[in-house]
Amino acid sequence: MNVAKHMAGPQGGHYRLKQPQKRKKHNRIPARVLKSRARLLLSGAGCIAAVLIITALLAMPHQNAEPIEAAASPEAVPSTAAESISAKASVLSKTTSTPESAFQQLGDWRLVLVNSEVPLPDDFQMTPTLFDTITVNSKMYPELTALINAAYNDEINLWVASGYRSVEEQESVLDRAVQRRMADGMTYEKAYEDARITIQAPEYSEHHTGLAVDFNDVEDDFRETKAYTWLQEHAAEYGFVERYPKGKESITGIDYEPWHYRYVGKEHAQRMNELNMCLEEYVAFLKDD
């Protein structure tokens, strides 16, 4: 039996001293075991959460599958150029979007391709000759002479305003165009951008080949003249095509120029007209043929 002992305290009080009690034993789990169990629980919870997330994602409708695939594959994206050409040419537009493949030069000098993506080939041979006072490529001189004579015989007022240009001359042409626009209040950047709509950069101008000519006054209203109508009907008979036709701007990279004609040879000119193709499309067409 436990006996409580009393001791005298201040002011006659007593302190009651309790007998020490026996401590109860607890079955404690070691800390390292608790940590191990906690890690297992967290790991298990993480796995369950991951399974739930994956299951939810798989159950969702794949609304974004097509756009992602289209963005990853350039061929799946509709080409602006393809919308304005025939079904056959729309297939070619996938090729023309890549300069490395579409703008590769062919062996035929008459089809040499020079545009904003492709400079004049280093090995291109241009032997100059004068047509009146205009320098042109001697290889097409006979056909150009025949064309002008035929127009004259049909009482059509047609003359050559511009032909071959050296790189230095092209620099001057572009610079003058930029300066005129700056005089009208444009910044240099805006003037240059606007001038490039109709004027190629030096080394990238088709005039370097000597196979391109500008007719008459080199103005937009040329398309309203009898000379333009005559060229549309007869130019291909002498190997010439309208180089930058309306509706092909996104392919040629140049604005519509009714005065600019290019010598490609009679058979090529007639076939290009039949297929309604500009030179970029036609070169790709021949490569793929």
C-alpha positions as CSV (number, residue, x, y, z in Angstrom):
1,M,0.0,0.0,0.0
2,N,1.3,3.4,-0.9
3,V,1.9,5.6,2.1
4,A,1.9,9.4,1.6
5,K,4.5,11.2,3.6
6,H,3.9,14.7,4.9
7,M,6.5,17.3,5.8
8,A,6.0,20.5,7.6
9,G,5.8,23.4,5.4
10,P,5.7,27.2,5.8
11,Q,2.9,28.5,8.0
12,G,2.1,25.2,9.4
13,G,1.2,23.7,6.0
14,H,2.2,20.4,4.8
15,Y,3.7,19.2,1.6
16,R,2.4,15.9,0.4
17,L,5.2,13.8,-1.1
18,K,4.0,11.2,-3.6
19,Q,5.6,8.0,-4.0
20,P,7.4,7.7,-7.4
21,Q,5.2,5.9,-9.8
22,K,6.4,3.3,-12.2
23,R,6.7,4.5,-15.9
24,K,4.5,2.8,-18.4
25,K,6.4,1.1,-21.2
26,H,5.6,2.3,-24.8
27,N,6.3,0.3,-27.9
28,R,8.1,3.0,-29.8
29,I,9.0,2.6,-33.5
30,P,12.5,3.6,-34.4
31,A,12.8,6.9,-36.3
32,R,14.5,5.3,-39.2
33,V,11.6,2.9,-39.7
34,L,9.1,5.8,-39.6
35,K,11.1,7.6,-42.3
36,S,11.3,4.6,-44.4
37,R,7.6,4.0,-44.2
38,A,6.9,7.7,-45.0
39,R,9.0,7.4,-48.1
40,L,7.1,4.3,-49.2
41,L,3.8,6.1,-48.6
42,L,4.8,9.1,-50.6
43,S,6.2,7.0,-53.4
44,G,3.0,5.0,-53.5
45,A,0.9,8.2,-53.5
46,G,3.0,9.6,-56.4
47,C,2.6,6.5,-58.5
48,I,-1.2,6.6,-57.9
49,A,-1.3,10.3,-58.9
50,A,0.7,9.6,-62.0
51,V,-1.5,6.8,-63.0
52,L,-4.6,9.0,-62.5
53,I,-3.1,11.8,-64.5
54,I,-2.1,9.6,-67.4
55,T,-5.6,7.9,-67.4
56,A,-7.2,11.3,-67.5
57,L,-5.1,12.5,-70.4
58,L,-5.7,9.4,-72.4
59,A,-9.4,9.8,-71.9
60,M,-9.4,13.4,-73.2
61,P,-10.3,14.0,-76.9
62,H,-7.2,14.8,-79.0
63,Q,-8.3,18.2,-80.2
64,N,-4.8,19.5,-80.8
65,A,-3.4,16.5,-82.6
66,E,-4.0,17.9,-86.1
67,P,-2.7,21.5,-85.6
68,I,0.5,20.2,-83.9
69,E,1.2,17.8,-86.7
70,A,0.5,20.5,-89.3
71,A,2.9,22.9,-87.7
72,A,5.6,20.3,-87.5
73,S,5.3,19.4,-91.2
74,P,5.9,22.3,-93.6
75,E,4.2,20.2,-96.4
76,A,1.0,20.1,-94.4
77,V,0.7,23.9,-94.3
78,P,-1.2,25.3,-97.3
79,S,1.0,27.5,-99.5
80,T,-0.2,31.0,-100.4
81,A,1.2,30.4,-103.9
82,A,-0.7,27.2,-104.3
83,E,-4.0,29.0,-103.9
84,S,-3.5,31.0,-107.1
85,I,-2.3,28.3,-109.5
86,S,-3.7,25.2,-111.2
87,A,-4.0,21.8,-109.5
88,K,-0.8,20.6,-111.1
89,A,1.1,23.8,-110.2
90,S,-0.2,23.6,-106.6
91,V,1.8,20.4,-106.2
92,L,4.8,22.3,-107.5
93,S,4.3,25.1,-104.9
94,K,5.5,22.7,-102.2
95,T,8.8,22.4,-104.1
96,T,9.1,26.1,-104.9
97,S,9.0,27.0,-101.2
98,T,12.5,25.5,-100.9
99,P,15.2,27.4,-102.8
100,E,17.6,24.5,-102.6
101,S,15.4,22.2,-104.6
102,A,13.1,24.5,-106.6
103,F,15.7,27.0,-107.7
104,Q,18.3,24.6,-108.9
105,Q,19.6,25.7,-112.3
106,L,18.8,23.5,-115.3
107,G,21.3,22.9,-118.1
108,D,19.4,25.0,-120.7
109,W,20.8,28.5,-120.7
110,R,17.4,29.8,-121.9
111,L,15.9,28.9,-118.6
112,V,18.5,30.3,-116.3
113,L,16.7,31.4,-113.1
114,V,17.6,34.6,-111.3
115,N,15.3,36.0,-108.6
116,S,15.4,37.3,-105.0
117,E,16.5,33.9,-103.8
118,V,18.9,33.0,-106.5
119,P,21.8,35.2,-107.8
120,L,23.1,35.1,-111.3
121,P,25.3,31.9,-111.6
122,D,29.0,32.7,-111.6
123,D,29.5,30.6,-114.8
124,F,26.7,32.2,-116.8
125,Q,28.0,33.5,-120.2
126,M,26.6,36.7,-121.5
127,T,27.8,38.0,-124.9
128,P,26.5,41.5,-125.3
129,T,25.2,43.0,-128.5
130,L,23.4,46.2,-129.3
131,F,19.7,46.3,-130.3
132,D,19.4,49.9,-131.4
133,T,21.0,51.6,-128.4
134,I,20.1,48.9,-125.9
135,T,22.5,46.1,-124.8
136,V,21.0,42.6,-124.9
137,N,22.3,39.0,-124.9
138,S,23.4,38.2,-128.4
139,K,21.9,34.7,-128.2
140,M,18.4,36.0,-128.3
141,Y,19.1,38.9,-130.7
142,P,17.6,37.2,-133.8
143,E,14.3,36.4,-132.0
144,L,14.0,39.9,-130.5
145,T,14.5,41.5,-133.9
146,A,11.9,39.2,-135.4
147,L,9.4,40.1,-132.7
148,I,9.9,43.8,-133.1
149,N,9.6,43.6,-136.9
150,A,6.4,41.5,-136.6
151,A,4.9,44.1,-134.3
152,Y,5.9,46.9,-136.7
153,N,4.3,45.0,-139.6
154,D,1.0,44.7,-137.6
155,E,1.2,48.5,-137.0
156,I,2.0,48.1,-133.3
157,N,4.2,50.7,-131.6
158,L,6.7,48.6,-129.7
159,W,10.2,49.3,-128.6
160,V,12.8,48.1,-126.1
161,A,13.4,50.5,-123.3
162,S,15.8,48.5,-121.2
163,G,17.8,45.3,-121.5
164,Y,21.1,44.1,-120.0
165,R,22.3,45.7,-116.8
166,S,25.6,45.2,-115.0
167,V,25.7,44.8,-111.2
168,E,26.9,48.4,-110.9
169,E,24.0,49.6,-113.1
170,Q,21.5,47.7,-111.0
171,E,22.9,49.3,-107.9
172,S,22.4,52.7,-109.4
173,V,18.8,51.9,-110.5
174,L,17.9,50.7,-107.0
175,D,19.6,53.6,-105.3
176,R,17.8,56.2,-107.5
177,A,14.5,54.5,-106.7
178,V,15.2,54.7,-103.0
179,Q,16.2,58.3,-103.2
180,R,13.0,59.3,-105.0
181,R,10.9,57.7,-102.3
182,M,12.9,59.3,-99.5
183,A,12.3,62.7,-101.3
184,D,8.6,61.9,-100.9
185,G,9.0,61.6,-97.2
186,M,9.7,57.9,-96.7
187,T,12.4,56.7,-94.3
188,Y,15.3,54.8,-95.9
189,E,14.1,51.5,-94.6
190,K,10.6,52.1,-96.0
191,A,11.9,53.5,-99.2
192,Y,14.2,50.5,-99.8
193,E,11.4,48.0,-99.0
194,D,9.0,49.8,-101.4
195,A,11.6,50.0,-104.2
196,R,12.3,46.3,-103.9
197,I,8.7,45.5,-104.8
198,T,9.7,46.1,-108.5
199,I,13.5,46.3,-108.4
200,Q,15.7,43.4,-107.5
201,A,18.9,43.7,-105.5
202,P,22.2,43.8,-107.4
203,E,23.3,40.3,-108.5
204,Y,19.7,39.1,-108.2
205,S,18.3,40.9,-111.2
206,E,17.2,39.0,-114.2
207,H,18.5,41.9,-116.3
208,H,22.0,40.6,-115.6
209,T,21.3,37.7,-118.0
210,G,20.7,40.0,-121.0
211,L,17.6,37.8,-121.7
212,A,15.1,40.2,-120.2
213,V,13.7,43.3,-121.8
214,D,11.4,46.1,-120.7
215,F,9.1,47.5,-123.3
216,N,7.9,51.0,-124.1
217,D,7.4,53.4,-121.2
218,V,7.8,50.8,-118.4
219,E,4.5,51.9,-116.8
220,D,1.5,50.0,-115.3
221,D,-0.8,51.5,-118.0
222,F,1.2,49.5,-120.6
223,R,-1.3,46.7,-120.0
224,E,-4.0,48.9,-121.5
225,T,-2.2,49.4,-124.8
226,K,-2.5,47.6,-128.1
227,A,1.2,46.7,-127.8
228,Y,0.5,44.7,-124.6
229,T,-2.5,42.9,-126.2
230,W,-0.3,42.1,-129.2
231,L,2.5,40.7,-127.0
232,Q,0.0,38.5,-125.1
233,E,-1.1,37.0,-128.4
234,H,2.3,36.7,-130.2
235,A,5.3,36.9,-127.8
236,A,5.5,33.2,-127.3
237,E,5.8,32.7,-131.1
238,Y,9.2,34.3,-130.8
239,G,10.2,32.7,-127.5
240,F,9.2,35.5,-125.0
241,V,6.9,35.3,-121.9
242,E,5.6,37.9,-119.5
243,R,8.0,37.3,-116.7
244,Y,6.1,38.7,-113.7
245,P,2.4,38.1,-114.6
246,K,-0.5,39.1,-112.4
247,G,-1.5,36.5,-109.8
248,K,2.0,35.1,-109.5
249,E,3.5,37.7,-107.2
250,S,3.8,35.3,-104.2
251,I,5.9,33.0,-106.4
252,T,8.1,35.4,-108.3
253,G,8.6,37.7,-105.4
254,I,8.1,40.7,-107.7
255,D,5.0,42.9,-108.2
256,Y,3.0,42.6,-111.5
257,E,5.1,44.1,-114.4
258,P,3.2,44.0,-117.7
259,W,6.2,45.6,-119.5
260,H,8.9,43.0,-118.5
261,Y,9.4,40.1,-120.9
262,R,11.9,37.3,-120.8
263,Y,13.3,35.1,-123.6
264,V,13.0,31.4,-122.8
265,G,12.8,29.9,-126.4
266,K,9.8,29.2,-128.5
267,E,8.9,25.7,-127.2
268,H,9.3,26.7,-123.6
269,A,7.3,29.9,-124.0
270,Q,4.4,28.1,-125.6
271,R,4.4,25.4,-122.9
272,M,4.6,27.9,-120.1
273,N,1.5,29.7,-121.4
274,E,-0.4,26.4,-121.8
275,L,0.4,25.4,-118.2
276,N,-0.1,29.0,-116.9
277,M,3.2,28.9,-115.2
278,C,5.8,31.5,-114.3
279,L,9.5,30.6,-114.7
280,E,9.9,29.4,-111.1
281,E,7.0,27.0,-111.5
282,Y,8.2,25.8,-114.9
283,V,11.7,25.1,-113.8
284,A,10.4,23.0,-110.9
285,F,7.9,21.3,-113.3
286,L,10.8,20.3,-115.7
287,K,12.8,18.9,-112.8
288,D,9.9,16.9,-111.6
289,D,8.8,15.7,-115.1
